[in-house]
Amino acid sequence: MKIRSTTDEDLDVYVDTVHAAFGHFPETPVEGGGLWWSALEMERCLLALAADGRPVGTAGAYGFELTLPGEAVVPVSGVTSVGVLPSHRRQGVLSAMMRHQLGDVRARGEFLAVLLASEAPIYGRFGYGPATYTARLTVPRHRAALAVPRARGLAGAPAAGAGDGSVEVLRRDECGEILEEVYDRYRRTQPGALSRPHRWWDLRAGQPPISPAPRYIAVHRDADGVPDGYASYAIESGTLTVDETISTDDTVFTALARFALEHDLVSQVVFRHVPPEHPLRRQLADFRAGEVGGYTDWLWVRLLDIPGALAARGWFMDGELVLDVEDPFLGERGRYLLTVRDGRADCVPTDREPDLSLDVGDLGSVYLGGTAPSTLVRAGHIRAHRPGAAALADVLFRAERSPHCLHWF
Ligand SMILES: CC(C)(COP(=O)(O)OP(=O)(O)OC[C@H]1O[C@@H](n2cnc3c(N)ncnc32)[C@H](O)[C@@H]1OP(=O)(O)O)[C@@H](O)C(=O)NCCC(=O)NCCS
């Protein structure tokens, strides 16, 4: 078997191979993201070829930016369209492509790769760990009242009127660059969020609201009329489904949620892609009215340069930890002293006794602050060598807010 990089000329054969591997014919531009392949970056894709030259496997990557805790924005590879023909499975084709691809990512100078996994058991062996999570919040319309925020009655609360703005409903095709601009501002402040390159919006490649699927857009504008948030939604059979609610400001998010929850002629409102701990549930006057469902992993993270990755993110507590990290897939191992002072980390090789021993995939899981190291200690995946080490790691790795990603790729 041979693995080679592709060019634009390989697009058709690449897409055909992906579809045969997944067992789907090419999508039409409807719900769920037709034309996804139009944004492929063919210079970052790989084809695996059988001895007779026939393509049997695909593995691609997009060049994205990922926001780390502390609003650090770094380039990453977003691994995509991974597939092996059913006739050639369990013969090591994927393993060979993963090895080749991780080498390419390193050669490009990127210190991490991310992906969305079709099945959870696939990617742990290649050093990926689930790092962000997402859920769906369903609220029956008749129990949708929002509570008056209690902090408003507390000392030091802002004067009434703060957060004034307006919501306007537009059709998706009327929104021009508003969505792209608002999303871009949002993703730079949200740990775990990925960029959506301009060509995605331009080509309408992806899931709603990027795709050509019909959608209404509730656009929020600040008191000066500048768009600062949006919610993309559709109504079917009495259910108003919000694809995504995007804003850098919690009060704007609440205004958009209120808009959806107060919509006439619907029996329930479903907010897709909300972080599992989102404050919206707490804002409902009836806490039990919001039902959290569809809880799932979203972004998986694979670290390739551990000191580089740890030094790149922001930190919120001072402390020191010695991490002993194993990377069985790449046959690497390292022990690092992580020292955090004033929001920055220094990470250097050490021969000090470790506080924690862990697999590189588990480090990927905790890296963005979305998985508590102590949970993985309790699960038997991370080994803590002294009392208090897991609790210290929990405090150190926590981000300013839960990491979340809602970009599908
Ligand atoms: C997932 C897929 C790419 C695996 O390709 P493959 O060439 O069969 O994988 P490999 O032969 O390299 O397998 C490597 C190891 O992973 C395991 N593995 C592979 N796919 C697995 C799966 N879906 N579930 C659990 N284990 C899996 C293999 O058993 C093997 O384990 P071993 O090393 O202990 O023997 C292929 O099954 C496929 O195309 N599936 C449909 C499309 C898909 O889901 N793609 C992933 C998109 S995110």
The ligand as a Gaussian input file, in Angstrom:
#p B3LYP/6-31G(d) Opt

LIG

0 1
 C      -12.836000       3.799000      10.787000
 C      -12.066000       3.254000       9.589000
 C      -11.462000       4.430000       8.839000
 C      -10.964000       2.306000      10.085000
 O      -10.092000       1.983000       9.006000
 P       -9.187000       0.634000       9.025000
 O       -8.227000       0.749000       7.899000
 O      -10.069000      -0.527000       9.083000
 O       -8.408000       0.786000      10.403000
 P       -7.070000      -0.026000      10.813000
 O       -7.039000      -1.347000      10.104000
 O       -5.880000       0.850000      10.623000
 O       -7.353000      -0.240000      12.355000
 C       -6.461000       0.098000      13.374000
 C       -7.013000      -0.390000      14.666000
 O       -8.204000       0.343000      14.970000
 C       -9.286000      -0.556000      15.203000
 N      -10.478000       0.062000      14.634000
 C      -10.594000       0.586000      13.407000
 N      -11.835000       1.059000      13.238000
 C      -12.501000       0.851000      14.367000
 C      -13.823000       1.130000      14.798000
 N      -14.719000       1.717000      13.960000
 N      -14.187000       0.778000      16.039000
 C      -13.278000       0.184000      16.869000
 N      -12.009000      -0.124000      16.515000
 C      -11.631000       0.216000      15.270000
 C       -8.902000      -1.810000      14.444000
 O       -9.556000      -2.943000      14.963000
 C       -7.412000      -1.875000      14.656000
 O       -7.151000      -2.375000      15.959000
 P       -5.848000      -3.269000      16.247000
 O       -4.668000      -2.384000      15.924000
 O       -5.962000      -3.588000      17.691000
 O       -5.942000      -4.419000      15.325000
 C      -12.999000       2.484000       8.619000
 O      -13.618000       1.454000       9.349000
 C      -14.067000       3.322000       7.955000
 O      -13.854000       3.875000       6.885000
 N      -15.267000       3.444000       8.581000
 C      -16.383000       4.193000       7.999000
 C      -16.102000       5.671000       7.895000
 C      -15.730000       6.284000       9.236000
 O      -16.371000       6.060000      10.241000
 N      -14.654000       7.088000       9.220000
 C      -14.196000       7.806000      10.383000
 C      -14.657000       9.197000      10.260000
 S      -14.330000      10.174000      11.703000

